[in-house]
Amino acid sequence: MKVVNAAVVFSLAAVAALGQVNVGEQKPEASVPFNMTTVASFKLPWRLAFLPDGRMLITEKTGPVWLVSQKGDKIPVGNAPPVYFSGQSGMHGIFLSPNYAKDHSVYLTYAEPGDYGGGLALAKATLNATATSATLEKLEVIWRQMPKGKGGQEGAQIAFSPDGQYLFLSVGDRQRMTPAQDPDQPEGKILRLTLDGKPAPGNPNFGKTGAATIPLIDPPSDTEAAKNAKVVSTYTFPGQNLTPAETWASGVRTPYGLAFSPTGELWEVEHGPAGGDELNLIEKGKNYGWPLVSYGQNYNGVPIPKPDARPDLTKPVIYWVPVIAPGNLMFYKGTKTFPQWNGNGFVSGLATKTLNRVVFDGKGGAKMAERWDVGHRIRDVEQGPDGSLWMLEDADPGALIHVTPK
Ligand SMILES: [Ca+2]
């Protein structure tokens, strides 16, 4: 046993010394060690969240929210907000508040319709669910990305701090790239908010106010068009602009996965451009480099400086070239059904149609385990109350898939 421990310590030290690990070339396992059963289908489903009674809330990118039994029976959830559905934009996540048992509060993230396109909105509501009906009551937008505008990649994932006091929200770069490095704009950031959507005490810029006016650009996609972006108008915040006070970390691109590990580390997965998907350990005040550096390159082939060029920016712990296109990140907790995975992370792959297991060392390190070919573009994977896994397929129709031991 002592020999094994020494080997583990040596290999972690070696990884730290050698730097970042590319796992993009990893081959799938020859077979999958679980059964997959489709129990229902949805139109471009995005996220699922389990209620304490074992039913789940499921969002569709086109806007609707459903209350779904484990057999696949669906009840429409009333009073879902209007969404801007276009390309990558639309309804995104639904998440139970840490206080759900007390007050039935839930959070939704989605692209809210507005000038020139949409903007990421974070709303809080009270779920009134019975055996036969479900409604969102007292729905209120508690944070919104301003100005709105063109571009997909809202990010839109929530992770609650382990103490249940704070809400971390991932905001994508909206395909505008440069705002990810602008401290006065929320795009390309990880925000840390109170449960009511306000800047959280302890944030790097807590108590400071930012620029009152910021540009609304006619945004580029991830191409050289960035150089030709035009300012089409400016947006002046009413009263104080507190965007900088909400920022916890910056320089992220397409942060679809954000989750706390069982040891209390905050991890994020994001899409790179052409190449360069990343798994990042998110820490206070750090800059994760987009769009200054990437292991990928622009879609038009224009190179991006590699992270080694900028030691002042925080590198991913693991990256993928070629990409898997991560749909989300979740941590498996508990010893029911798949006890061998207790504490492990799972990253879904859209482009690769895979489920990827990641082993974390609790000290800021992570290592890839298996890549399983599951035959579907997986947008979400979550753990059910009995320890089985549930996956959502990014398709129309897209399957709700129950994953159980063989
Ligand atoms: Ca990065």
Residues whose N, C-alpha, C, O or C-beta is under 5 A from the ligand:
A	BS01	CA	G251 Y288 G289 W290 V293 T314
